[in-house]
Amino acid sequence: MSRYKKLKKIASGGQAEVYRGKNVDTGAIVALKYLTSSFSSGRDGEVEEVEEARARFIREVKAQKSLRHPNIVPIYACAERAHKPWYAMPLAQDSLDDSFRSDRQSEEWVLDVIAQILDAIEYSHDRKVIHRDLKPSNILQIDGTWRVSDFGLCRFTDSDSAVLTRPKELFGTQFYSAPEQYDNAHDAGPPADIFSIGRILLQGLTWLPPTPYVSQHLASVREKFRPVLTKCLAEMPDSRYQRITDLRSALHSL
């Protein structure tokens, strides 16, 4: 396996740290994602939380290794069983979250980004993987292509893997997660990801920060998009598009 060296920390989240790194053998610059020290070494009284964090990190590695698609971030190398688990991936030039914080882009630009997300998630769903944490910060631009990353909260629908969800606790990210992820995240299916894509699309069409008051933002969207967004963001999963191909067809029809 190629050897990798950390160069500089570039991001830090609740359970992971990302470093700019280098493939020592080839000199290629990459991103190295590590489980944070607190979750890799353990903390008194939080054994369950530590074990769950490690399990989610390993699940992320497993999912991204199995999903080989141009719009999904690949994994170059990994050490899942290391004392401090890590994996190497391409270094992103941008994230959709960064883009949303800069100058507004055209409607065509937004729809092109959404089309690439749809391609990635349709491929993922076809392989029985539900992402469950789609949000702008998890959509990365790498060499001019938008790619979905961070499958740590994903669900393998054809697996009997351990349940890593806690009842009555939000599983995912507020504003982008479907309502059912508060109560029954383990059974969340494709409509949960469709809800998240709807939220991202709404943000792209308005260029406004997310808010619980969706109706206010819908009012500022061009009328032709409102029925599609309303269906994506329906409270009940059965009222949304059931498949990515259905949402894609609805957007194409516009």
Phi, psi and omega in degrees: 000142178299152178263143182232149182231133176285138179248311184201137176289131181240348179199153178212131180237196183295324185231003183213156176233141180242132180242147164287129184223180182221138171284111185298329184283325184249342184084359182294139177274133184223179170250136178244121181253126182240145167292134184299154184303322183297328181268344179269334181260337179096152179224143182303132175080002183230036183300316181299317180295320180296314180296322180292321179297317178296319180297320179292321179296316179294324177297319178300314179298314181300316182294311184290332175291328184275342185256100182254098185214145181302338182252020174235133183297124180278164175248125181278319182200159181205161174223081186292328185259008178292161178305321175238091184305146180207165169209157180253139180215171177298149177277122182283146175271340186195165170233160178296328177298317177298318180298317180295342180267358181248200184299142182296139178258170183286163175301321180297321178298314181298314182294328177292318176299314180299321179299321179290323176296317179300318179299316181295313186285328174298316177300316179298314180296322179298336179256021172066034177240120176259127186291306177071005176212042178288130179197162185304325181289345178262006176252111188249144175262121181230115180053043175083002180242138177274131184226143179275137180230185172056074177265024183296335180255015184291165177233129174270108188287344179256020184239152175259032182296163183299146178282121180247036179238151181244125181304145176062022176233134181300126178251099185132209184239130181306145181083328182256342183273142180293151182305324182293345180284354172280325191248325187214056186298331183296334180261007180298132182245197181310322180300336178293318177291326179295322175301313181297319178297322177299319178297317180295318178298317179300317179295321180292324182282339179253335185058034178247147178298151182299150181211153175294340185268074185300323184301327179295320180285324178300326181295338182262003178268148177304140190304324185295337181274343189298316179298322180294314180295320179299320179290319178299322189261016177301144182294319182269132181305322182293342181271353180268174168300139183267341181223151178301321181299328178292318178293318179300316180298320180296320179290320178298324183294342179282000000 
